[in-house]
Amino acid sequence: MTHSVEPLPRSFFERHAPLVARDLIGTHLVAPSGVRAEVVEVEAYDQKDPAAHTYGGPTPRNEVMFGPAAHLYTYFVYGMHWCANIVTGQPGEGEAVLLRAARLLEGEGAVRVRRGTSVAERDLLRGPARLAAGLGLGRTAGGADLLAPDAPLRVVVGAAAPGATAVEVGPRVGVRLAADVPWRFVAAGSRWVSDYRRHPRAAPRAT
């Protein structure tokens, strides 16, 4: 099967994070190591969102999220994992989409060098830390332009046009604030998405 290699244009990402997130489902992530994976789960965040890193305004850590769209924002969590986001919207708006899970299509050998030979196929890119590790997206990828010739990641059209894949929408995983905002988008019926876990200190759901 012939796959697209042309990256999606910057205009695709210059929209509000939830709109971009919805349309990212079914697109393909392509890394220079020969890895290609289909996006099956993402989450959106913006500056008005108390769960977002940009909620308090620009800082040296999050400044890339206030810049042009189609750049990578990577961050370190739990003292051991990296996660990768794609900046969206217009400069100054402080928003991004977290890449949460993908279905590996090509390049399993390269992914297993980073993730290990004993990891189940389903778990190679299932969860944001696993996905970032499998694609090699860590500190040095932060701030990278997805449209640059030497980009560590490209986002290209998948088997269907962006927005054509059936999507399920629900609350985001593990956030304490704004826990019920429905900004998690997953490929409908996919076995490759991560498990939903509500933060134990999130406010009770409204009844």
N, C-alpha and C positions, 0 to 999 in steps of 0.2 A: 504494500500500500504506500502511495506517495503522500508524504506529509508536507504541510506548508513550512517554509523556513523564514518567511518575511515577518518581522515583528509587527504587532499591532501598533498603530500610530499613536503619537502622544495625545491626540484629541480624544482617543478612547478613554484615557485615564484622566482627562481634564474635566471630569464630572463629579458629582457628589458621591462620596464613598459607597453608600448602599447601592446606587445604580451601577457603579463599576463592579462591585462585589457580585451582584446578581449575574452580570454578563461575563464574569470571569469563569463561572462554572462551565466546564466543558472545553475551555481553552487549554493549550498545551504549554508547559514550561520546558524550555530547552536550555541545557547547560553545555559549556564548551567541551566537557568530558564525554559527550555523546549521550548524555542522559536526556530522555524525553518522558514527560509525565503529564497525565490529564488532571486538571484541577477538579476536585470533587467537594472541597469544603473551604470556605473563607469566612471572615468576619470583618465588618466595617466599623470604623471609629472616626469621630470628628471632634473638633475643638469644643463643641457645646456638650459633649458627652463626658460625664464624670469618670467613666471607665477608661478614657483615652489618655495617653501620655502627654497630649497637648492641652489638656483641660486647664492647666494653670498658666498657659502661655509659653512663648519660646524659651528654651534653655539650650546650653551647649549640647545636651544629649539629644534633644528632639528637633533641633533646628532644620534638619533635612525635611521633616514633615511639613514645614512651612514654605518650602521651596517649590520649584517646578514639579509637575506630575511626572510619573514614569521613572522615578528614582527609587532605589531601595533604602528602606530604613530597617536596620538590624539592631537588636538589643539582646542583652545577656540576662538570663533569669535563673534564679535558684543557685547562683554561683557555679553553674555547670553547663547551661544550655543556651544556644542562640535561637532566636526566632526572626523570621523575615517578613517584612511588609512592603507593599508597593504604595508609594505616595500618590494621592489622587487630588482632584479639585484644582483650584487656582492658587497661585502663590499667595501666602498669607493666611490660608484657610485652615491649616493644621489638621490634615486628615490622611488616612491611609487604610489599606485593606490588608489584614493579616492572612497569610497563606497557611491554612490549617492542615490540609491533607490532599494527597494526590495519588492517582493510580499509575504505577510505573509501567511505561510502554516499551522503552528501550534503555539499554545501558545498565542492566542489573549488576554486572561485574564492577563497574565504577562505583555504584551505590554501596555495594557490599564491602568494598575497600574501606569505606567510611563508617558503615553501620554494622559490619560483622557478618560472618558466613552463616551463623546459626539463627539469625533473625527470620521470623516467618515472613513470607512474601507480602502478606497483607499489612504487616507492620513496618515495612521499610520506609514508607513516607506518610504514615498515618499518625497525625499529631504534628503541631507546629515545630517542635524541637527536632523530631525525627525528620521532617521534611527539610528543614534548613540544613541539618547535618548531612542528609543524603545527597543534597544538591551542592554541598560545599559552600553554603552561605553563612559566613560568620563576620567577624570584625572587619576584615578587609573589604567585604562586599558593601558595607554601609556607605550610603551616598552615591553608589554607582548609578549611572544613567543606563536604563535598559535599552536605549536606542544607540548607544555608543558602539563602535566597531569591536571593542574589547570587553563588552558587557559580560558579567559573570552569569547572566540569566537573560533569556528572551521569552516573551509571551507571544505566542503565535496562534492562529486560528486552528481549532481542533477539527474533529470529524464533522461538526455542525457549525453554522455561523454563530458568533457570539450572541447570547440571548435566546438561542433556540433550544437549549437543553432544559428538560423539566427540572424544576428546582423546588425544594422544600425550604421553608423559612421558619426560624424560631429564635429563642433567646441564645445569647452567647455563652460559651463554656467558662465556668469558673470565675466570673467577674462578680465582685461584691456589690459595686455600685451600678445602678441602671441595669440590674440583672435580668429584667424582663423585656428590655428593648429587643425587638425581633430583627437583629442585624446579623444573624448567622445564616448562611446560605449553603445548602448542600445539594449534591446531585440526588435527585429522587431515587430512593431504593438502592443506593450504592452501598456495597459492603466495605468500601474502602475508607469511609468517613470515621472520624474519631468518636469516642463515646461522649454523650452529653453528661456533664457533671455540674450541678448547681453549687455555687460557693456556699459553704456551711454557715457563713455569717451574712448572706444576702438577706435583704428584707423579705418577709413573707409575701407570697403572691396575693394580689388583691382578690377578694371574693365577691 
